[in-house]
Amino acid sequence: MKRKLISALLACALLAGTAAPAFAAEDTADTAAKTPAGIGAEAPALKVRQMGLLAVQKAVTENNSTVRMLRKNASAIESATSGSSSSAGSLNPGQAYSQLADTLQGIINDNDGKLSDDMKKTYEAQIEALRANADNLNFSVSSQMQSAMAMLSQLDDQAYQLRRQADSIANQMAKTAQDLLYTMETMDYQMENLKNGIATLDRNLAVLRVQRSRGMIGQLQLDTVENQRVQLVNSQQTLANMREQIGLTLSQLCGLDADTLVEPSTLVMPYEGELDRINAKTGLENAKKNSFDIWSKRVSLRTAQNVYDKDVSGTAEAVKAAEDQLAVTQESVESAYATVIQDMKIRKIGRASCRERV
């Protein structure tokens, strides 16, 4: 249990520096309360917000600071490239020369037979020079515009990549947040078990103290049971503190205020029959389609293929390396998908077992 909890917290910390099905009855009412920071310890006042699986998924997707930053950067790039593209399409640097040449040509046409040969030749020479200047200027700017448009295309790709990355991180964080909700609920069952164990020891200690006063048992036996009670109380307090820390971590993931503690609402797991009805093949195809890691590896492969040249050393090796990386990533996604389905079944059994012990 502790190893799984530590792994979940580490995953949270890593994701904050940068999709499984959700079934929940959602309750997002905010209430003011004092949190149980430990047995007998005075805790600072925190706002408590109850959230279910769908609520934390929505909050992470819309409010997480990392996700919002990535999407904001993508929007800024898209806005800049959109304005540059629209202004670039209206540029015609040689237009003034062309208009002046058209004006001179109009003078020649309107005064046909009235202009002297020398004047006509002068106008024609000027027209030819103006049109040549217009063509040269347009060609020069056109070359520059082609480079600029290529750069804009790269920026568009970068914006798209940022959005894909934001979606991927949001999905990972949402999955982590949902797992933490289940962890908190499991800890509630464990704390209830500890509470019941302490109550049982208290009853036994009352009897043992009477027996000790009458010399029926030795001091060592009484001390052993009292030490067991101390250990259970310490475990209960440690568990309560860890649970509160998870609630604060969830608040950070969901983009809530720092003084807000997330508490799980009623979490509903799917029935075994519902899990069996999940189309594994379709689900896996969707997972691969929406995977940012697979998409980025395909982009890398496409880039390597575009620069491949059999006569250039290293390009063939780059393509092969990109293909291998894509294959490894696809296998990783397949394995992760199978693990998610299996974890859901195991978690359902584990939660049922906890309820039975309580």
N, C-alpha and C positions, 0 to 999 in steps of 0.2 A: 504493500500500500504506500509506504513512505517513498520507495523508489519511483513509483508511478507519479506521485504528487510532485516530487522534486523535478521529474522530467517535464511535467506539465508547466510548472512555474518557469523553468529554464526556457521552454519553447515560447512562453509568453514574453519573456524579457527580450529574446532575440527578435521576435516579430515586431515588438514595439520600436526597436531600433531601425528597422527597414522602412469538400462540401458534402457535408453529409446531410441526409434527410432530417428535417426538424419536425418534431411532433410535440406541441405544447399547448397548454391552456394559458394564455397570456394575461398577465395582470401587471400593469406598469404604474400603479398608483404610488405617488411619493408620500412618505410619512416621515415625521421627525421622531427619532428615537435614540437612545444610548445603546451602543453596541456592546456585546459581551466580550470584552477584551481579555477576559480570564477570570477564573474563579476568585471572587473577593477583591478584584482589582477595579479601581475607578477608571472608566474609559472616557475620552473626550466625546462630546456630542457630535454625532455624525448623522447626515441625512441617509435614510435607508430607502432603497428603491428595489422593489420586487420585479424580477424579470424572468421570462421563460425563454425557451430555445429560440423562437422566432423573434422575440424582442431583442435579444442580444445580437442576433444575426443582422437585424435591421440597423441597430445602433452602430455596430462596428462598420457596416458598409457605408453608412451615411456620415458618421461623426468621428470616426477614428482619425487622429491627427496625421498619422503617416499616410493613410489613404487619401485624406483630403488634400494634403500637400502635393502628392503625386498628380491628382486630378487637376489641382489648381495650376501646376506647372504645364500640364498638357493643354489646358485651356488657354494659357498665356501664349504658348507656341502656336496653337491653332489660330488664335486671334491675330498674331503678328503675321503669320504666313498668309492668312486670308486677305489682310489689308495690302500686303506686298503684291500678292497675285493680281488683285483687282486693279491696282495702280499700274502694274507692269503691262497689263493688257492694253492700256490706253496710251502708252508711250509711242510717239512717232517723231523722233528727233529731226528727221529730214523734211518734215511737213512744211516748214516755213520756206525752205528753198524751192520745194515743189510748187507751192502756191505762187511764189514770185515768178517762177518759170512759166506757170500757167497764165499769169497776168500779162507777161511779155508776149506769149503766144497769142493771147486774145487781142493785143494791140495790133499784131501783124495781121490777124484774120480780119479785124474790123477796118483796117486801113489798106486792104489789098489794092495795089495799084497806085496808092497815094504816097507810100514811103519810097524814098530813094533806095537804090540798090545797096549803097554803102550802109545806110541806116538799117535796112532789113538784115544785111549780113551781120551787123553789129549785134542786133537783137538775137539772131539765131545763135551766134557764138556765146552770148551771155546765157541763153536758154540751155545750151548744151553744157556749159560750165556749171550752172545751177543744178541741173538734173544730176550731173556727175557728183557734185558735192552732196546732194541729197542721198544718192545711192551709197556713197562711201560712208556717210554718217550713219545711215540706217544699218549698213552691214556691220560696222564697228559696234554699234550699240546692240545689234542682234546677237553678236557673239558674246558680249557681256551678259545679255539677258539670258542666253542659254545656260551660262554658268550659274547665274543667279537662280534660274528656275530649277536647276539640278540641286542647288543648295536648299531651296524651298521644299523640294521633294524629300530630301533627306530629313528636314525638320518635320515634315508631315509624318514620315515614318517614325521619327523619334516620339512625336506626340502620341501616335497610335501605340507604340511600345509602352509608353508611360501609362496609358489607360489600361492596357492588358496587364501590366505589372500591378497596377492599383487593384484591379479585379482579383488577381491571383492572391495578393497579400490579404485583401479583405476576406476572401474565402478561407484562407489559412487561419487568420485571426478569429473569424467567426467559429470555425471548427474548434479551435483552442478554447474559446470562451464557452462554447457549449459543453465541452469536456470538463471545464472547471465547474460549471453548474452541477454536473453530475457528481463531481468530486465532493463538492460542498454537501450535497444531499447524502452521499455515502458517509461523510464525516458526521453528519447529524445522527445517523443510525449508530455509528461507533460511539459517539458521545453519550447516546442514550444507553448503550450497553455498559459503558463505564459508570454511568450514574447508577444503574441497577446493581452493578458489581459493588460499588461503594456502599449502597444501602444494605446489601447482603452482608458485607463485612462489618458494618456498624451493628447489625443485629447479632452477628457472631461475637463481636468484641464485647458487647454488653454481657453476654453469657460467660465469655472467657474471663472477664474482669471479676465476675462473681466467683467463678471457679478458682481464680488465682488468690482471691482474698481468703478463700477457705482452704488453700493449700492443695487443691486438687490437681493443679497444673503448675509447671515451672514458669519462671519469668521469661525464659527464652522463647517458649511457645507463644506467649502473649506478645512479646516484642516482634516476633516474626510476622504475625497477622497485622500488627500496627504498621510495620514497615510496608507490608503489601498495600495497605490503605493509602499510605503516603505516596507510594508509587502510582497508584491509580489516580489520585488527585492531581499529581504532577502531569500525568499523561493527559488527563482531561483538560488541564489548563493549557498545555502545549498544543493540543488539538484545537482548542478554542482560538488561540492566538494565530495558528496557521490558517484556520478557516477565515478569520477576519482579514488576514493578509491577502487571501485569495479574493475575497469580496472587493478589496481596494484595487487589486490588480485588474479585476473585471471592470471596475469603474473606469480605470485608465484605458483599457482596450475599447470600451464603448464611448470614449470621448466625453465622459461626464465630469462634473466638478470634482476637485481633489477631496472635498469633504463628504463625498457620497460613497456609500457602501452598497454594493449590489447583493441582494438576497435572492435565492432561487424561489420562483413561484412553483406551483404544482407542475412537475415534470412528468409527462406521459410518454412511456416507451411503447413502441409498436408491438403488437402481439406477434407471436412466432409465425402465425399464418401470414401476417402482413409482410414480414421479412421474406418468407418463402415466395411471395408473389412478386417481389422485386425482380425485374428482368435484368439479370446480371450482365448479359451481353450488351443490351441497350445502355445500361448505366455506365459500363466501362467505355463504350464508344463516346458517350457524352463527356466522361471524365477526360479522355484523351483530347477530344475536340476543344474543351475549355481549359486545358492545362497550359499555363504560361510557360512552364519549363519546356514542354514539347514544342510549343510554337517558337520559342527563342532558338531552340536547337535546329529547327527547320530553317529559320532565317539564316543561321550560321552556315548550314549546308548549302542553301541557295547562293549565298555570297561566295562560298568557296567554289561552287560550280561555275559561277559567272566569270571568275578569273582563271579558271582552269585552262592550261595550255600544255599539251604533251611535250612541248619543246622547252618548257620552263621548269627548272628543277624546284621541287617542293610543292607544286600546285596539286599534283596527284595525291601526295601524302596528306595534304590539307583536306581534300575531299574525303579521303578514307577516314581520317580522324573525325571529321564532322559526322559522317555516317555512323561511326561507332558510338559517338556521344549521343546521337539521336536514338539509337537502338537501346543503349543503357538507360536513357531517360524514360523511354516507353515502358521498359520492363519495370522500372521503379514505380511508375504511375500504376501499372497493373497490380503490383504487389501492394501498394498503398491502398488501392481500392478494395482488394480482397481483405486487407486487414481491417478496414473500416466496417465492412459488413460483419466480419467475425467479432469485432469488438462490441458491436451493437448486440449481438446474441449473447456474448459473455456478460456484458453489463446488465442485460435483462435478468440473467440467471443470478448474478451477484446481488442485485438489488432485492430480488425476491428472497434470497438467503438471509440478507440483513434484516428484512422485515420479520422473517420467521424467528430469528434470534431475539429481536426486540419483543 
